[in-house]
Amino acid sequence: MVATVNISVIEGREYLVTAPAGVTVRYNGEIVTSTFIAVSSVNQVILVTQSALSGQITITEILRSYYDAYDAQGAVWAYQPALDKWVSQYSFRPDWMSMVGNRLVTFKSGYPYVHDGALNTFYGQTYDSVLAFAHSDAGNVTKVYQAAAFEGDTPDLLHIRTEVPNVQSSDLRAADFVSKEGVKYGSILRDRLSPNVTGTADEKLYKGDNMRGEIGLFQGVFFGPTAKKIWNFVNISFVPSRGHETQQ
């Protein structure tokens, strides 16, 4: 038995799929065992092959993209006069906000809140801390990305994305990093969207194409931290792509 389900997803975001026993889920023509990266912002089709269905199939967004500051949603931003720039975006979205003395007070659903509580907790919900940045060393040279190194706290998740010449996606988890002389090193895995190999998105992390592009987009995520996290520096290792020889 095959059922076709239309879902609304956002390109570049990661989704977690859970399904009951006996159900095979496919996204974009490939079997999904746990997670997938949306490859388009249009409605996608999931094919569900089922012998017997006793339970629900759920799809949950687990990675929001912060590479593009504008996402057509309202947000709270912080401006630092000394730097003359906008320096951060916050997860909470109040109905109104104001300063009372030297304290920030916001209003949500008719209730006032003083922002002096636990880190990353707003209106009873805990949020992740995210830092996204673009790597553009060596100009528009196509680069093959090899490793990422952090002096400071190890991110729970480091997502890597390229868009030119091709859209690619990969990530590293905290367990993928090793500490040497106080610096955390992680070898960048391969493209989970690779069209040149077969297998699930998770399998392609180890046998897909190398991550390469003119600009690398990196997004570090700390899952609901309750203490401050620090990065003193981030070093991205790469080699210039040698291109391709032509046949005579």
Order of alpha helices (4+ residues) and beta strands (2+ residues): beta-beta-beta-beta-beta-beta-beta-beta-beta-beta-beta-beta-beta-beta-beta-beta-beta-beta-beta-beta-alpha-beta-beta-beta
